[in-house]
Structures are given as structure tokens and as C-alpha cells.
Amino acid sequence: MLAFADKADHSTYVLVTAFVGRLAPREPWDQNFESDAERMEALEFWSRNALVWDADVMSAPFESTWAEILG
């Protein structure tokens, strides 16, 4: 699993993105592409691997800590 988070304050992080699988390219709106080819690779990847919320297969959103999840 690949996950990126921003630090919101001294004790809180906000999940920016997550993806299960191989290292994914940057999201298409990222401003840090080094070339047009890199951006096209990202567009091609995310057009086939987009993250989509599906209530039929995903649980309801919730807040927790890793300590609570891992028990």
C-alpha cells in the first residue's frame, strides 16, 4: 500500500492519497511533473486505476488511530 499524508498540526495528519499495488505515478493534477511524457503516463495509469468510492464493497468512513486498528 502506498499512502501520502500531510501534517495538519503537531498530532494530526490528513490522508492525501492511497493506492494498493505497485508504486503509482503522480496524480494528473500534480504540478511537479518533470516532462510531458511523465504526465501522459500518469493520465494513462489513472484512467485505468482510479480510486472510486463504492459503498457496496467499502465500509463507512471512520476516524481511528493505528493503535486502535492494530489492537
Helices and strands as residue ranges (DSSP letters): E 2-9, E 12-19, H 36-48, H 66-70
